[in-house]
Amino acid sequence: MALTGSDEVRPWWEDNTKLVSVIIGLPVVGLTVIGVSTLIGIKTPDFPYMISADFFVADFFLRLLTLPIGFIAIRSFLRSKDNE
């Protein structure tokens, strides 16, 4: 939980850093696992496409491109729920 200036505890999805980390976390973890697998000697080109480095790089850049739109959409949704 994040603390605001008035020591009010907020949920994790209202903390900007944690929200961005959750959104772009999967591609980063996938690329890290593939990098470690390569270092220990596993042939990563033999992996299926869904767990290849190309897939995770494409997913990472797609998430980076759509991050502002998703971030604004999540924030507006939470504010509309808060107003009800």
For each residue, the residues with C-beta under 8 A, 3 or more apart:
1: 9 10 11 12
2: 9 10 12 14 15 18
3: 7 8 9 10
4: 7 8 10
5:
6:
7: 3 4
8: 3 4
9: 1 2 3
10: 1 2 3 4 14 15
11: 1 14
12: 1 2 15 18 19
13: 18 19 74 78
14: 2 10 11 19 78
15: 2 10 12 18 19
16: 19 20
17: 20 21
18: 2 12 13 15 21 22
19: 12 13 14 15 16 22 23 71 74
20: 16 17 23 24 67 71
21: 17 18 24 25
22: 18 19 25
23: 19 20 63 67 70 71
24: 20 21 27 28 60 63 64 67
25: 21 22 28 29
26: 29 30 59
27: 24 30 31 56 57 59 60 63
28: 24 25 31 32 60
29: 25 26 32 33
30: 26 27 33 34 51 55 56 59
31: 27 28 34 35 53 56 57 60
32: 28 29 35 36
33: 29 30 36 37
34: 30 31 37 38 44 47 51 52 53 56
35: 31 32 38 39
36: 32 33 39 40
37: 33 34 40 42 44
38: 34 35 41 42 44
39: 35 36
40: 36 37
41: 38
42: 37 38
43: 46
44: 34 37 38 47 52 53
45: 52
46: 43
47: 34 44 51 52
48: 51 52
49: 52 54 55
50: 55
51: 30 34 47 48 55
52: 34 44 45 47 48 49 55 56
53: 31 34 44 56 57
54: 49 57 58
55: 30 49 50 51 52 58 59
56: 27 30 31 34 52 53 59 60
57: 27 31 53 54 60 61
58: 54 55 61 62
59: 26 27 30 55 56 62 63
60: 24 27 28 31 56 57 63 64
61: 57 58 64 65
62: 58 59 65 66
63: 23 24 27 59 60 66 67
64: 24 60 61 67
65: 61 62
66: 62 63 69 70
67: 20 23 24 63 64 70 71
68: 71 72
69: 66 72 73
70: 23 66 67 73 74
71: 19 20 23 67 68 74 75
72: 68 69 75 76
73: 69 70 76 77
74: 13 19 70 71 77 78
75: 71 72 78 79
76: 72 73 79 80
77: 73 74 80 81
78: 13 14 74 75 81 82
79: 75 76 82 83
80: 76 77 83 84
81: 77 78 84
82: 78 79
83: 79 80
84: 80 81
